[in-house]
């Protein structure tokens, strides 16, 4: 069952073949182990949800809600299985079941294929558990994809929160932090962002609201949100500007900017203080949202 979108999305488009270099990168990372250890208090399995291949991480205790989580990789690479340790830590500590789709990648399947895949997963999850609280989350491009799903479908979902880790929210790539943090960001760059955006868009404008949620005319559909970013990364501005827009839109928001933190550090580097900090903030935010606490709702009550 499809979910009504407040934006016109359109159908899937014919893309183009991946370059030999990109195919090689994908192949080399296909079996890469998860950087964070798996929690013994959660189990991970592969399942088809809404017809989409997904990683499903289930806590040992009875699940208190669901989170659909979108992995990063610039819309052209990446896999939910690489994030399995990170997601298992969250599931074990919060009691939420996490469903991470292996959504369509560019350039073979450009926008809006990834968003349509995520919509299929969300539709199945909410149909199976219509009364269960739902969160959306993601890192890097997956954070942008999660925010786009909130804008498109959020008003028609039992959505209680969004968790965005170093999200890529503006595919025009005009932020000043692409220059000011170019030397300190070891994982992402303006050149890689430009290449990734071209593969994903393939002729579409980069300022479309479901491509660049930061530039959307309205943030209606966004739930109370947690954004975590590092002061060293080129996407810092995406998080700080989006948090400001959420605040001025009267949507509850928590923003954590970690000094000197690299791009999506809490999911990649198990021994860094920023990882423990990021996990703790995510866990607390999810627990608050499930308990009806945390940021203020747009109706003036505690959300």
C-alpha positions in Angstrom: 0.0 0.0 0.0 1.5 3.3 -1.1 1.7 6.3 1.3 0.4 9.6 0.0 3.1 12.2 -0.6 2.6 15.9 -0.2 5.0 16.4 -3.1 4.8 15.1 -6.7 7.5 12.6 -6.9 7.1 10.9 -10.3 8.2 7.5 -11.4 11.4 5.6 -11.7 13.8 6.8 -14.4 16.2 4.9 -16.6 19.8 5.5 -15.4 23.2 4.7 -16.7 25.7 2.0 -16.0 28.2 2.5 -13.1 31.7 3.2 -14.0 34.3 0.5 -13.7 35.9 2.5 -10.8 32.6 2.7 -8.9 31.8 -1.0 -9.5 35.2 -1.9 -8.1 34.7 0.3 -5.0 31.3 -1.4 -4.4 32.8 -4.9 -4.9 35.6 -4.1 -2.5 33.3 -3.0 0.2 30.6 -5.6 -0.2 32.0 -7.9 2.5 33.6 -5.2 4.7 33.0 -5.9 8.4 30.9 -3.6 10.5 33.2 -1.0 12.2 31.3 -1.2 15.5 30.9 -4.5 17.4 27.6 -6.2 17.3 25.6 -6.1 20.5 24.8 -9.5 22.0 21.4 -8.1 23.0 20.2 -7.7 19.4 20.0 -10.0 16.5 20.4 -9.1 12.8 18.9 -10.8 9.9 18.1 -10.3 6.2 14.5 -10.0 5.1 12.4 -8.6 2.3 10.2 -5.7 3.6 7.8 -4.2 1.1 9.7 -6.1 -1.7 13.0 -4.4 -0.7 16.0 -6.3 0.7 16.5 -5.1 4.3 18.7 -5.6 7.3 16.4 -6.1 10.3 17.9 -5.6 13.7 15.7 -6.8 16.6 16.4 -6.3 20.3 16.1 -9.3 22.6 13.4 -7.5 24.6 10.0 -6.8 23.1 10.3 -4.0 20.6 8.8 -0.7 21.7 8.8 0.9 18.3 10.3 0.8 14.8 13.0 2.9 13.1 13.6 2.8 9.3 17.2 3.7 8.9 18.9 4.8 5.6 22.6 4.1 5.1 25.0 6.6 3.6 27.3 6.4 0.6 26.4 9.4 -1.6 23.4 7.6 -3.1 25.9 5.6 -5.2 27.5 3.1 -2.8 27.1 1.7 0.7 25.1 -1.0 2.4 23.0 -1.4 5.5 25.0 -4.4 6.5 28.1 -2.2 7.0 26.1 -0.4 9.6 24.9 -3.5 11.4 27.1 -3.1 14.5 26.1 0.5 15.0 22.4 -0.3 14.5 22.6 -3.2 16.9 24.0 -1.0 19.6 21.0 1.4 19.2 18.4 -1.4 19.0 19.8 -3.1 22.1 19.9 0.1 24.2 16.5 1.6 23.1 14.4 -1.5 22.4 13.4 -0.4 18.9 13.4 -2.7 15.9 15.5 -1.1 13.1 14.8 -1.8 9.5 17.6 -0.6 7.1 16.7 -0.9 3.4 19.2 -1.7 0.7 17.7 1.0 -1.5 18.4 1.5 -5.2 21.7 3.1 -6.0 22.7 5.6 -8.7 23.7 5.9 -11.4 21.8 2.8 -12.5 18.7 4.0 -10.6 18.7 7.8 -10.1 16.3 9.9 -8.1 13.6 9.1 -7.1 14.3 5.4 -7.0 15.9 5.4 -3.5 13.0 7.4 -2.0 10.4 5.1 -3.6 12.2 2.1 -2.2 12.2 3.7 1.3 8.5 4.5 0.9 7.7 0.8 0.1 9.5 -0.2 3.3 7.8 2.4 5.5 4.4 1.4 4.0 4.9 -2.3 4.9 6.2 -1.5 8.4 3.3 0.8 9.2 0.7 -1.5 7.7 2.0 -4.3 9.9 2.1 -2.2 13.0 -0.1 0.8 12.6 -0.1 1.7 16.3 3.6 1.4 16.8 5.6 4.6 17.1 7.9 5.2 14.1 11.2 7.0 13.8 13.2 7.7 10.6 17.0 8.0 10.6 20.0 7.9 8.5 23.6 9.0 8.0 25.1 11.3 5.3 23.1 10.8 2.1 20.9 8.4 4.1 20.2 11.3 6.5 19.1 13.4 3.6 17.0 10.5 2.3 15.4 10.1 5.7 14.6 13.8 5.9 13.1 13.7 2.4 10.9 10.8 3.5 9.7 12.9 6.4 8.8 15.8 4.2 7.1 13.6 1.7 5.2 11.2 4.0 5.5 12.4 7.5 2.1 13.9 7.9 0.6 10.5 7.1 2.7 8.5 9.5 2.8 7.7 13.2 6.1 9.5 13.2 7.6 10.5 16.6 11.2 11.5 15.7 14.1 11.7 13.2 17.7 10.9 13.8 20.1 12.5 11.3 23.8 11.8 11.6 26.0 14.1 9.5 23.1 14.5 7.0 23.6 15.6 3.4 20.7 18.0 3.0 21.7 20.4 0.2 22.8 18.9 -3.1 23.6 22.3 -4.6 26.8 21.9 -2.5 27.2 25.6 -2.1 27.9 25.7 1.7 30.9 27.6 2.8 32.0 24.7 5.0 33.0 22.8 1.8 35.8 25.3 1.6 36.5 26.1 5.3 36.6 22.4 6.3 38.2 21.0 3.2 41.5 20.3 4.9 40.0 18.8 8.0 37.4 16.4 6.5 39.1 13.1 5.7 36.0 11.3 4.3 34.0 13.7 2.1 34.8 16.6 -0.2 33.3 19.0 -2.6 34.6 17.0 -5.6 33.0 13.8 -4.3 29.8 15.6 -3.4 29.6 17.1 -6.9 30.2 13.7 -8.5 27.6 11.9 -6.3 25.0 14.6 -6.9 25.4 14.3 -10.7 25.0 10.5 -10.6 21.9 10.8 -8.4 20.2 13.7 -10.2 21.1 13.0 -13.9 19.7 16.2 -15.2 17.2 17.2 -12.4 17.6 20.4 -10.4 19.5 20.0 -7.2 17.2 22.3 -5.3 14.1 20.0 -5.5 12.6 19.7 -2.0 12.9 15.9 -1.8 16.5 16.1 -3.1 17.6 19.0 -0.9 15.3 19.1 2.2 17.3 22.1 3.6 15.9 24.1 0.6 12.3 23.0 0.9 9.7 25.9 1.2 8.1 24.1 4.1 9.4 21.6 6.7 5.9 20.3 7.4 6.1 16.6 8.0 9.4 16.8 10.0 9.0 15.4 13.5 11.1 16.4 16.5 14.6 15.7 15.3 18.2 15.0 16.5 21.1 16.1 14.3 24.7 15.2 15.1 27.6 16.6 13.1 31.3 17.2 13.5 33.0 20.6 13.4 35.6 19.2 11.1 33.3 18.0 8.3 32.3 19.7 5.1 28.6 19.0 5.7 28.6 20.9 9.0 26.5 23.7 7.5 23.8 21.3 6.4 23.1 20.3 10.0 23.4 23.7 11.6 21.2 25.4 8.9 18.6 22.7 9.0 18.5 22.8 12.8 17.9 26.6 12.6 15.1 26.1 10.1 13.4 23.4 12.2 13.6 25.8 15.2 12.1 28.7 13.4 9.4 26.3 12.0 8.5 25.5 15.7 9.6 21.9 15.3 11.5 20.5 18.3 15.2 20.0 17.5 18.4 18.9 19.2 21.7 19.7 17.5 25.0 18.3 18.7 28.1 19.6 17.0 31.1 17.6 18.3 34.5 19.5 18.2 36.9 18.0 15.6 34.5 15.1 14.8 34.8 13.5 11.4 31.9 12.7 9.1 29.5 10.0 10.7 32.2 9.3 13.3 29.8 7.6 15.8 29.1 4.9 13.2 32.7 4.3 12.1 35.2 4.7 14.9 34.5 2.5 18.0 37.4 3.8 20.1 36.8 7.6 19.7 35.0 9.6 22.5 32.7 11.0 19.8 31.3 7.6 19.2 30.2 7.0 22.8 28.9 10.6 22.9 26.9 10.2 19.7 25.5 6.8 20.7 24.4 8.2 24.1 22.7 11.1 22.5 20.9 8.9 20.0 19.7 6.5 22.6 18.5 9.3 24.9 16.7 11.0 22.1 14.9 7.8 21.0 14.0 6.9 24.6 12.6 10.4 25.1 10.5 10.2 21.9 9.1 6.8 22.8 8.3 8.0 26.3 6.6 11.2 25.1 9.3 13.4 26.4 12.0 15.6 24.8 11.6 18.5 22.3 8.4 20.6 22.3 5.8 19.7 19.8 4.5 22.3 17.3 1.2 22.5 19.2 3.0 23.9 22.3 2.9 20.7 24.4 5.7 18.5 25.4 6.4 16.1 22.5 
